[in-house]
Amino acid sequence: MSGPGIGAALLRQGAVAILPRIACFATVLIVNNLITKRGLPVPGTIATVMLGLCLGAVGFPFYRTQAFEELDSLSATELTLIFLVPITFAKGYELKSRFFFENSTRIFFHAVVGTVASCAVVGLAMFVGLPLVGGRKDVGLMECLAFGALISCTNPVTMLQVFKSRQLADRGLPHLHYTILGEFLLNDGVGIPLFTCFVHAYEEQQKNMTSYTALGTLAFFLETFSISLGIGVGCGMASALVLKVARMDHVQMLSDDQHHHFNTPELGLYLICAYAPFLVATAIGRSGIVAILFAGMTMRHFAHHNLTRVTRGIFLPFVQFLASLCETYVFLVLGLSVYGIR
């Protein structure tokens, strides 16, 4: 087959692979809308996962198991590079800093101390318990701690959706809402660098913990977290400066009959500034999630007011819209991927 023929065949193959996911995605959006309109007490995340399981069961006889395995493998890359960024950035950008810092002590103990303690308990329990129940005896402490760090990043998405639907923050309980929201945001910022540290130590052939390894892991964690935080805050401040210097409000706007109702170059530049911290931190081997979280918080505080009035009004709803679609897709793939497990 010639070069153009191969390209057309690959394009057709890609369309065939994507079309079922698009159909499932559309079905989930319709069903979730019906659940919301009828006021059924079913959280959207649970409904999406269950629909993914049901749709996967319907499609499983028609698609080979390898297709679901490829979906799971591809989704890991998509999840990291595409879908987690809008979700994390939106949570940081919509965060009200006053309530966040008023509850910073609670958030710190839940997100930092709690995540580290959970990681240690789960890791040590696996390390001690696996040989006792007949499991593998060659699993090192670093592998167990890496699993503990991975499993300790709990995200109470459903609980936050319930809080938001009940308007808990507006009914006199902002401390509860923002404590759980802050823990939800920061425990990933703690757990992911911890996981990276333990994997790094394991790759260095240090399967068991020594005092030298512990100090090295702690130093690597502090370095990863602080550099990622610095990248996020620095990029957020830089975006404020870029918007101020570029003076995007001087861009000549087209008339309404040309269907140009907002400043497209400004919106595009702001989205690039929002995505840049994740790419920079990931490119140098640091935590892109921590960077994009603190970039969102910094950009809302400093850069948001340098936007034009129209862009200020549409940017947060636009980012929340992207985050909602990404979150729905992630939970859908979570349900579909069950059928790729061997």
Secondary structure by P-SEA (a helix, b strand, c coil): ccaaaaaaaaaaaaaaaaaaaaaaaaaaaaaaaaaaaacccccaaaaaaaaaaaaaaaacccccaaaaaaaaaaaaaaaacccaaaaaaaaaaaccaaaaaaaaaaaaaacaaaaaaaaaaaaaaaaaccccccccccccaaaaaaaaaaaacccaaaaaaaaaaacccccccaaaaaaaaaaaacaaaaaaaaaaaaaaaaaaccccccaaaaaaaaaaaaaaaaaaaaaaaaaaaaaaaaaaaacccccccccccccccccaaaaaaaaaaaaaaaaaaaaacccaaaaaaaaaaaaaacccccccaaaaacaaaaaaaaaaaaaaaaaaaaaaaccccc
